[in-house]
Amino acid sequence: MHDPKLVYSLEVRVIDLEQKVAELESSLKEITNGRVKGADPNIVPLPPALLKRISDGEHPVRVVRQFRLMTQKELGELCGIRPNHISAIERGMSYGLKTAKRLSDALAVPVDLLT
């Protein structure tokens, strides 16, 4: 009635899938542990090394943009700010809260990191 080889083969596959599910659940826990409950799900936590660069004086827009592997043009297209304006911001030009909000949305960081 039942082919023992087939049953064994299926059992091995089920065990393998259970292990993969456990690994994925573990990875998901690691990812979500870095996030605060109730926080905006669009905001992605930054590595401590990046936060240190910002606290050491590097401009946060440039640090996060480079971390996200974006050019000034790509960032500009995402947030509707001209690349030359982004360049000026990264060199220290002051900017308003509206611009900071647009940049923070495009870079997936809290607005207070950029202000």
Backbone torsions as a table, in degrees:
resi	resn	phi	psi	omega
1	MET	NA	-61.5	178.8
2	HIS	-102.2	132.6	177.0
3	ASP	-81.3	114.8	-176.8
4	PRO	-60.3	-35.2	179.6
5	LYS	-66.1	-40.4	179.1
6	LEU	-66.2	-43.5	179.4
7	VAL	-61.5	-45.7	179.6
8	TYR	-61.7	-44.8	-179.9
9	SER	-59.8	-42.4	178.9
10	LEU	-67.5	-38.5	178.3
11	GLU	-62.9	-41.5	178.8
12	VAL	-62.5	-41.7	179.3
13	ARG	-65.9	-39.4	178.4
14	VAL	-63.8	-44.1	179.0
15	ILE	-62.0	-42.7	178.5
16	ASP	-61.6	-43.5	178.7
17	LEU	-65.4	-38.6	178.1
18	GLU	-62.5	-39.5	178.0
19	GLN	-65.6	-41.4	179.1
20	LYS	-65.2	-39.6	177.4
21	VAL	-62.9	-43.1	179.1
22	ALA	-61.8	-41.3	177.8
23	GLU	-63.7	-42.5	178.7
24	LEU	-65.4	-40.4	177.7
25	GLU	-62.9	-40.1	178.3
26	SER	-64.0	-44.1	178.5
27	SER	-63.1	-40.1	178.9
28	LEU	-63.8	-39.9	177.3
29	LYS	-62.3	-42.9	179.0
30	GLU	-60.8	-41.4	-179.1
31	ILE	-67.9	-46.4	-175.7
32	THR	-76.3	-19.9	177.8
33	ASN	-64.6	-26.6	179.4
34	GLY	-79.1	-5.3	-177.9
35	ARG	-107.4	149.6	179.1
36	VAL	-89.8	136.1	177.9
37	LYS	-62.1	136.4	-179.7
38	GLY	85.1	-3.5	-180.0
39	ALA	-76.5	161.6	178.7
40	ASP	-63.4	121.1	-178.1
41	PRO	-67.9	-15.1	179.0
42	ASN	-80.4	-13.9	-178.8
43	ILE	-89.2	123.9	-177.1
44	VAL	-100.5	127.0	179.6
45	PRO	-60.3	143.5	179.6
46	LEU	-99.8	148.3	177.2
47	PRO	-63.1	148.2	179.2
48	PRO	-55.2	-33.5	-179.7
49	ALA	-62.4	-36.9	177.9
50	LEU	-69.0	-42.5	178.9
51	LEU	-62.3	-35.1	177.9
52	LYS	-66.1	-42.7	178.2
53	ARG	-58.6	-40.9	179.5
54	ILE	-66.8	-44.7	-179.7
55	SER	-67.7	-23.2	176.9
56	ASP	-80.5	-2.7	173.7
57	GLY	115.4	-6.7	177.4
58	GLU	-70.0	149.7	-177.8
59	HIS	-70.3	128.2	-175.7
60	PRO	-61.5	-34.5	179.6
61	VAL	-63.3	-45.3	-179.6
62	ARG	-65.7	-44.7	-177.6
63	VAL	-60.5	-49.3	-177.5
64	VAL	-70.4	-39.8	178.7
65	ARG	-59.3	-45.5	179.6
66	GLN	-66.7	-38.2	177.8
67	PHE	-62.1	-36.8	179.4
68	ARG	-81.4	2.7	178.9
69	LEU	58.2	43.3	179.5
70	MET	-109.1	146.9	169.2
71	THR	-86.7	167.8	176.1
72	GLN	-63.0	-35.3	178.8
73	LYS	-64.6	-45.4	179.8
74	GLU	-63.0	-43.0	177.6
75	LEU	-62.5	-42.4	178.7
76	GLY	-59.8	-40.8	178.7
77	GLU	-65.7	-35.8	180.0
78	LEU	-70.4	-36.9	-172.7
79	CYS	-110.3	-4.0	177.7
80	GLY	77.5	26.5	177.6
81	ILE	-116.3	134.8	-178.3
82	ARG	-62.7	143.5	-179.8
83	PRO	-56.5	-36.3	180.0
84	ASN	-68.2	-28.8	175.7
85	HIS	-71.6	-40.8	176.7
86	ILE	-62.2	-41.9	177.6
87	SER	-59.3	-44.4	179.5
88	ALA	-64.6	-39.5	177.8
89	ILE	-61.5	-45.4	-179.1
90	GLU	-65.3	-22.9	177.1
91	ARG	-90.0	0.1	173.7
92	GLY	116.2	0.9	178.0
93	MET	-64.8	138.4	179.9
94	SER	-73.9	155.8	-179.5
95	TYR	-149.5	158.2	-174.9
96	GLY	-86.0	176.3	-178.5
97	LEU	-65.4	-36.5	179.1
98	LYS	-61.5	-44.6	177.9
99	THR	-65.9	-41.8	178.7
100	ALA	-60.5	-40.2	179.5
101	LYS	-65.2	-43.0	178.9
102	ARG	-63.7	-42.2	178.2
103	LEU	-65.8	-43.3	-177.9
104	SER	-64.6	-38.1	177.2
105	ASP	-63.9	-43.8	-178.7
106	ALA	-68.2	-33.9	-177.8
107	LEU	-92.7	-5.5	179.8
108	ALA	58.3	49.4	176.1
109	VAL	-132.4	159.3	176.0
110	PRO	-65.3	143.8	-177.6
111	VAL	-61.3	-31.6	-178.6
112	ASP	-68.5	-17.2	175.0
113	LEU	-69.0	-29.2	-175.6
114	LEU	-95.3	-8.2	-177.3
115	THR	-108.4	NA	NA
